[in-house]
């Protein structure tokens, strides 16, 4: 099993685009498990909208801190 940790809060249109990409990956291969890292409420809402809330190979991992676009990663 390949395990991937994905920042679901990164990029434009988060968490929609990262979650849709994760779903495409697990649909193509049955040996992938993806951990979606970010704000659980936003991730769960999107998973629910796509009918993936209880998918066995998509797991939400809470991350309470978010580094905003204007912040320096080394300082944040």
N, C-alpha and C positions, 0 to 999 in steps of 0.2 A: 504494500500500500504506500502510495506517495502522499506525504502530508505537506500541505501548503498553508502558510499563514499569509493572509491577504489584508492589507490596510483598506477596509471598506469605507473609510472616511477621506481617503486621498483622492485627489484629482477633481475634475469638474463633474458636476451632476452626481455627487456622492449621495447616498450609497447605491443609487440605481445602477450606474454603469459597472462598478466593481462586482456587484451581486449578479447582474446579468452575465458578465464575463465568467464568473465562477460557475454559474449554472451551465453555460455552454461547455466549459471544461469537463464537468462531471458527466455531462450527457455524451461526450465523445469517448471518454475513457471510464471504465468501471473500477480502476485501481487508484483513484484520487479521492482524498478527503481534504476539504478546505475549511480552515478556521477563519471566519470573518471577524476581524479585529476592529472594534470601534464602539460607538454609542448604541447600546442594545435596543433602545426604543425605536430608533430610526432603522436599524437593521431588521428587527422583527416586523415592523410595519411593511417594509419592502418585501421581505420573504413571504409574509401573509398575502400581499397583493399578487404575488406571482404563484401562490399555491405551494410554496416551498418551506413553510414554517417548520414542518417536522421532518424534513428530508434527512435521512440518516448520514449523509456525507457532507452536510453543511452545518457547521457549528458556530454559534456566535460566542465571541469572547469579549467581555466588557473591558473597555479602556476608558477610564474616566477623563484623561487628559487628551486634548487635541491641540496640535501645534498649527497655528493659523498661518496663512500664506506669507504674511509680513514678518513673521517671527524668525529669528535665527535659530536653526536646529541646535547649534552648539550651546546656545544660551538657554533655550527652552528646556 
